[in-house]
Amino acid sequence: MTWIDTMKLDEHFDCTYLSLGAGVQSSALLVLACTDDRIPTPDFCVFADTGDEPQYVYDYLKVLIEFAAQYDVEVITAQKGRLSDWVRNRKTSGKRFASIPFFTKNQDGSYGMLRRQCTREFKIEPITKAVRKKLGYKHRQRVRERVRCLIGISLDESTRMKESRIKWIYNAFPLVDLGLQREHCFSIMEKVGLPEPKKSSCVYCPYHSDRYWDWMKRTEPKEFAKAVDFDEMIRDMTMKGIEQPGFLHQSCVPLSQVEFKADDPHQVDMFNNECEGMCGV
């Protein structure tokens, strides 16, 4: 059993759903949930769409929808809107927006980082709203069912495990409980004849490693161009504007000018260490 005692495979739940990010781990979890008796088959899956995933994620989502349909598992999409549009509207209107953890450079040369609200407002809350709707509840109605959420986090990323903040939802991490790591997920997909999935995350996520930025720049130039445009847009969006500029890269250098250290063995994987469990599954 994991350090968060939430698997509860033998307990009764009124509803089980799978949080699907269409990335490596959650895709493998979906396959196992449909084909492996050790994992409960979900009543449905929910894909939280920020509107800013790479195109390859949306393409792969279609593959997963077709696969799940063979096992009578429905995949639904939950969306608050396009996150980048909310950020852009904040720039033009001055209204509040869900904070993305941009890096900042202060006048004294020190570095900082904005707090993260995007996961909660554009992932967790839309998923919760979609689950409530599936259960037949209206806004503010008390949910009486016990609901289990299957989350695709593997053993090597167990630091991302989080307990649910919703009192009627219980998070479970089947890949961790089965001792499966990210590398095992690729063979799981291959075994059922599905193509290899790629990482799921917003194209402009500040938690990307240099290795990922370098890969995106070389193999997904259109997606990298979107990230560069977003990086330029946020430059003066901190509370002190241009006096305390914002950046996507931790070096606080414009993304288009960064020399990525893709082979640096000492680089910290900020996505695994910092990003909440619901983001990028």
Stockholm file with secondary structure:
# STOCKHOLM 1.0

chainA/1-281         MTWIDTMKLDEHFDCTYLSLGAGVQSSALLVLACTDDRIPTPDFCVFADTGDEPQYVYDYLKVLIEFAAQYDVEVITAQKGRLSDWVRNRKTSGKRFASIPFFTKNQDGSYGMLRRQCTREFKIEPITKAVRKKLGYKHRQRVRERVRCLIGISLDESTRMKESRIKWIYNAFPLVDLGLQREHCFSIMEKVGLPEPKKSSCVYCPYHSDRYWDWMKRTEPKEFAKAVDFDEMIRDMTMKGIEQPGFLHQSCVPLSQVEFKADDPHQVDMFNNECEGMCGV
#=GR chainA/1-281 SS CCSSCCCCTTSCCSEEEEECCSSHHHHHHHHHHHHCTTSCCCSEEEEECCSCSCHHHHHHHHHHHHHHHTTTCEEEEECSCCHHHHHHHHHHHCCCCCCCCCEEECTTSCEEECCCCHHIIIIIHHHHHHHHHHHTCCTTCCCCSCEEEEECCCGGGGGGCCCCSSTTEEEECHHHHTTCCHHHHHHHHHHTTCCCCCCCSCTTCTTCCHHHHHHHHHHCHHHHHHHHHHHHHTTTCSTTGGGSCEESSTTCSCGGGCCCCTTCTTCCCHHHHHSCTTTTC
#=GC SS_cons         CCSSCCCCTTSCCSEEEEECCSSHHHHHHHHHHHHCTTSCCCSEEEEECCSCSCHHHHHHHHHHHHHHHTTTCEEEEECSCCHHHHHHHHHHHCCCCCCCCCEEECTTSCEEECCCCHHIIIIIHHHHHHHHHHHTCCTTCCCCSCEEEEECCCGGGGGGCCCCSSTTEEEECHHHHTTCCHHHHHHHHHHTTCCCCCCCSCTTCTTCCHHHHHHHHHHCHHHHHHHHHHHHHTTTCSTTGGGSCEESSTTCSCGGGCCCCTTCTTCCCHHHHHSCTTTTC
//
